[in-house]
Amino acid sequence: MSFGFRFFLIHSDATAADPGMFVTAIPSWNVGDEFLAGSALRKFRIVAIDEPPSDDFQGLFTVEPVSE
C-alpha cells in the first residue's frame, strides 16, 4: 500500500527531471506552483500539468528548476 499522491516529473524537452517522481500529501496543484523534491530538495516550478503516463501516478508535471 502506498500513501500520498505521486506525480511524474519531466522537463519541457521531455527528458526526465531529477528526481523523476514527486510524492506529496497534497492532491491538487496548479501551473505556477513551486515545490521541493528529492533528497537534495531541488526547487521546481510547474509549467504544465497533463494526464499521468500510467495508473501509478496522479499526473504528469512539466517542470523547470527554480534558482534561489
N, C-alpha and C positions, 0 to 999 in steps of 0.2 A: 504494500500500500504506500502511495506517495502522497505527501502533503504539499500544498501550495499550488501555485499556477506557474506553468512552465512556458516560456516564450523562446523561440528560436531567434538568434541574432545574426544578421548579415549586414555588410556594408553596401553602399549604393552601387558598387560594381559587381554585386552578387557573390563576393567572397565572404567566407565565414568570418565573423568577428571573433575576437579572443577576449573573453570566453565566448563560446558559441551558443550558450544557453543561459537564460536568466530565470531564476526561481524566486517567487515572491508570494507574500500573503495577500497582495492587492490584485484583484481581478481586472480592474478597469484602468486602462492607460490611454493617453491621447498623444497625438503628434505634438512635438514640442516639449513633452515631459522629459526630465532628466533622471537618471538613476545610477547607482554604483553597482558594479558586478564583478565577480571573480575574487580570487584571494588577494589580488593586488588592488582591489577596489577601484577599478577603472571607471571613469565617469563617461556616460553616453547620453546622447540626446536622440529621441525617436524622431525620425523624419518621414516614416511611412509605416502603416500597420496593414498587414494582409492576412489572408487565411493561412492557417498553420499547414506545414508540409505533411503532417501526419496527425493521427488522433492522439499522439503522445503529448502534443503541445496545444496551448490555447490560442496562440497566434504567432505571426512572423513579424518581427520588428526589423525594419531597416534603420540602422543607427549610424551616427557619426560620433567620433570621440570629441569630448569637451576638454579643452585645455584649461588648467587652473590659472 
